[in-house]
């Protein structure tokens, strides 16, 4: 492990990350449940609902410091890697790796995710592929099912974030001090998937989505 870990002094010494994560926990009055479900060794996936650009910060703030060091965040290439400062900041804070969202992207859009998993990292994914428009959980893209097929024994942890859309809604630039919770569930018991059969990817993706949905607080 180390391929995707930023070696910039600001990242290595956590001169920015530690106070930033403490600020997020305090500002959002962050409540966390279920961290015991995350494996302490080896690769894994965190499959999280996506409502806000604050989601990645909240997940990293929820993780214990030793665990944060071996997690990378999959981020939209067209947004987070098209701006020098934005790319630098997210690499320092979250070890971001690019994922193209365009269907016409050249090469394998999940190549960095696959390589990170093979290197032993935990990977934070938002399987909806974009932020929810109305607070409802959208359909999961089949890419999460493809990863299930490629890594059949990989622990896949469902996560539900509540409140981040109010902290940083779309088009907002200043976060609001709203209470947020992060609930980590038990690893998903998904059906086997085959790399040769894309219909099995969809089945697995739907099972992961259902596991995330089950963590949503009941009204």
C-alpha positions in Angstrom: 0.0 0.0 0.0 1.2 3.5 -0.7 0.5 3.9 -4.4 -2.5 6.2 -3.9 -1.4 7.8 -0.6 -0.3 11.4 -0.9 3.3 11.9 0.1 3.0 15.7 0.3 4.2 16.9 3.7 0.8 18.4 4.4 -0.8 15.0 3.9 2.0 12.9 5.5 2.1 15.0 8.7 -1.7 15.6 8.6 -1.1 19.3 9.2 -4.4 20.1 7.5 -6.4 16.9 7.7 -6.5 16.5 11.5 -7.8 20.0 12.3 -10.1 19.8 9.3 -11.7 16.5 10.5 -12.0 17.8 14.0 -13.8 20.9 12.7 -16.2 18.7 10.6 -17.1 16.6 13.6 -17.7 19.7 15.7 -19.5 21.8 13.1 -21.8 19.0 12.0 -22.3 17.6 15.5 -21.5 14.3 13.9 -23.0 11.1 15.2 -21.5 7.8 14.1 -22.8 4.3 14.5 -21.5 0.9 13.3 -17.8 1.4 12.8 -17.2 -2.1 14.1 -18.4 -3.4 10.7 -15.4 -2.0 8.9 -12.5 -4.6 8.4 -9.3 -3.6 10.2 -7.2 -5.2 7.5 -7.4 -5.8 3.8 -9.4 -4.0 1.1 -13.1 -3.1 1.4 -15.7 -0.8 -0.2 -17.8 1.8 1.5 -21.0 2.2 -0.5 -22.6 5.5 0.5 -25.7 7.4 -0.5 -24.8 10.8 -2.1 -26.6 14.0 -1.3 -23.9 16.7 -1.0 -20.3 17.6 -1.7 -20.0 17.4 2.1 -20.5 13.6 2.1 -16.8 12.7 1.6 -15.7 15.1 4.4 -18.3 13.6 6.7 -17.3 10.0 6.0 -13.6 10.7 6.5 -14.4 12.7 9.7 -16.3 9.6 11.0 -13.5 7.2 10.4 -10.8 6.7 13.1 -7.5 8.2 12.2 -5.6 4.9 11.6 -8.4 3.8 9.3 -8.5 7.1 7.3 -4.9 6.5 6.3 -5.8 3.5 4.2 -9.0 4.7 2.6 -9.2 6.5 -0.8 -12.2 8.4 -2.1 -13.4 7.8 -5.7 -14.2 11.3 -7.0 -15.7 12.6 -10.3 -12.9 13.3 -12.6 -14.7 16.1 -14.5 -15.2 18.1 -11.2 -12.4 17.3 -8.8 -9.6 16.8 -11.3 -10.2 19.7 -13.6 -9.0 22.3 -11.2 -5.5 22.5 -9.8 -6.5 23.7 -6.3 -9.5 21.5 -6.0 -7.5 18.4 -7.0 -4.6 19.4 -4.6 -7.0 19.9 -1.7 -8.9 16.7 -2.1 -5.7 14.7 -2.5 -4.3 16.1 0.7 -7.5 15.5 2.7 -9.1 12.4 1.2 -6.6 10.6 -1.1 -9.0 11.0 -4.0 -8.7 8.9 -7.1 -10.5 9.9 -10.4 -13.5 8.2 -11.8 -14.9 9.4 -15.2 -18.6 9.9 -15.2 -19.0 10.1 -19.0 -20.1 7.0 -20.8 -17.6 8.0 -23.6 -14.6 8.0 -21.3 -11.5 6.3 -22.8 -10.3 3.2 -21.1 -11.7 1.5 -18.0 -13.5 4.1 -15.8 -12.9 1.9 -12.7 -9.2 1.2 -13.3 -8.0 3.3 -10.4 -10.7 1.8 -8.1 -9.6 -1.7 -9.1 -6.0 -1.0 -8.6 -6.6 0.6 -5.2 -8.5 -2.5 -4.1 -5.7 -4.7 -5.3 -3.2 -2.6 -3.4 -5.2 -3.2 -0.2 -7.0 0.1 0.2 -10.5 0.7 1.4 -12.4 2.6 -1.3 -15.2 5.1 -0.6 -17.8 5.0 -3.5 -21.0 6.8 -4.2 -22.8 4.2 -6.4 -25.5 6.6 -7.5 -22.8 8.4 -9.5 -24.2 11.8 -8.8 -25.9 13.7 -6.0 -29.5 13.1 -5.3 -31.8 15.9 -6.5 -34.6 15.3 -4.0 -33.1 13.4 -1.0 -34.3 10.1 -2.3 -31.8 7.2 -3.0 -31.3 7.0 -6.7 -30.6 3.8 -8.7 -27.1 2.4 -8.3 -24.9 2.2 -11.4 -23.8 -1.3 -12.5 -20.2 -0.5 -11.8 -20.6 -1.6 -8.2 -21.9 -4.9 -9.4 -18.9 -5.3 -11.7 -16.6 -4.8 -8.7 -18.5 -7.5 -6.8 -17.8 -9.8 -9.8 -14.1 -8.9 -9.9 -13.7 -9.1 -6.1 -16.1 -11.9 -5.0 -15.0 -12.0 -1.4 -14.6 -8.3 -0.8 -16.3 -6.9 2.3 -18.8 -4.3 1.0 -20.0 -2.0 3.8 -23.3 0.0 3.2 -23.4 3.5 4.7 -26.2 5.9 5.1 -25.5 9.6 5.6 -28.3 11.8 7.0 -28.3 15.6 7.0 -25.5 16.4 4.6 -27.9 17.9 2.0 -28.8 20.5 4.6 -25.2 21.2 5.5 -24.2 21.9 1.9 -27.1 21.9 -0.6 -26.5 22.1 -4.3 -25.3 25.5 -5.5 -24.5 26.5 -1.9 -20.9 27.6 -1.1 -21.0 28.0 2.7 -21.8 25.0 4.8 -24.5 25.3 7.5 -24.1 24.0 11.1 -26.6 21.1 10.8 -26.5 17.9 12.7 -25.4 14.9 10.6 -25.3 11.2 11.3 -23.3 8.4 9.6 -24.5 4.8 10.0 -22.3 1.9 8.9 -24.0 -1.4 8.3 -22.9 -5.0 8.3 -21.2 -6.3 5.1 -23.7 -6.9 2.3 -24.7 -10.5 1.6 -24.8 -10.1 -2.2 -25.4 -12.8 -4.8 -22.4 -14.0 -6.8 -21.8 -12.0 -10.0 -19.9 -12.9 -13.2 -17.6 -10.6 -15.2 -19.0 -12.2 -18.3 -22.7 -11.6 -17.4 -23.6 -8.0 -17.0 -27.1 -8.8 -15.8 -25.5 -10.2 -12.6 -23.9 -6.8 -12.1 -27.3 -5.2 -12.0 -28.6 -7.8 -9.5 -25.7 -7.2 -7.2 -26.0 -3.4 -7.5 -29.6 -3.6 -6.5 -28.8 -5.7 -3.5 -26.2 -3.2 -2.4 -28.7 -0.4 -2.9 -31.2 -2.2 -0.8 -28.7 -2.7 2.0 -27.9 1.0 2.0 -31.6 1.8 2.0 -32.2 -0.4 5.0 -29.9 1.9 7.1 -32.1 5.0 6.4 -33.8 6.3 9.5 -37.5 5.6 9.6 -39.7 8.6 9.5 
